[in-house]
Amino acid sequence: MEFANRTVVITGAAGNLGRAVAAAFASRGAALVLLDRSEEALRKAYGSGDERRLLAAVDLLDAAQVEAAVASALARFSRIDVLCNIAGGFRMGEAVHETSDATWNFLMDLNARTLLNAARAVVPQMLAAGGGKIVNVGAASAQKGVAQMGTYVASKSAVIRLTETMAAELREKNINVNCVLPTIIDTPENRAAMPDADPKRWVAPEDLASVILFLASDAARAIHGAAVPVAGLS
């Protein structure tokens, strides 16, 4: 599980999980391409870029911006070995029959379209290089319907189905595609939103990052299309 001489692209890199994933890969020697919408958030999280770390403010819903960021990564590091699609988010919704276009579009864009745009930019580079690893972030709740969470469940279910489909399409091309299914992640935002809950039962970002690191490693070369539950103590 060493990543020296490998380049890892991380979307949503300025978020809680993105920072934990970046730290895990950096500790194993990877060069990092850190994508997030806010340049200010990236600089707050990482300072400035350096020879082993490229920071890029990118709107992941803009395919041209994603393509440009990938081109910059290739110009700097010459290769992309791992794509971690960390960008995403949660919002409680209405009942399905009351779902607004705004809720539907927001969550489908945030959780599924960002993945699609990143895959369209990175997979051709992996195919040309002869292989790679992709790890997506689904959600444990996406495995069945939950009241008032229809759009969120649908968007994260799309992540699981896209993962399985990509794995079927790419496994013969030496590209592994898998996803993780966390329960509640222990973040300051979740602690503030659920002050009466016990965060010790949630998933620490560092623990989830360790699973992502494994799925991106050579140790997981025989795993394709898996949706791995990461449930903490709950």
VENUR-V346693 format. One record per helix or strand of 2 or more residues. SS is the DSSP state (a for helix, b for strand). FROM is the first residue (numbers start at 1). TO is the last residue. Records with the same first field share a line. If there is no record, write none. Layout:
BEGIN
SS=FROM-TO + FROM-TO
END
This chain:
BEGIN
b=7-11 + 31-36 + 53-57 + 82-85 + 132-137 + 175-182 + 185-186 + 203-204 + 227-230
a=16-27 + 39-46 + 63-77 + 96-98 + 101-129 + 140-143 + 150-173 + 188-193 + 199-201 + 205-215 + 218-220
END
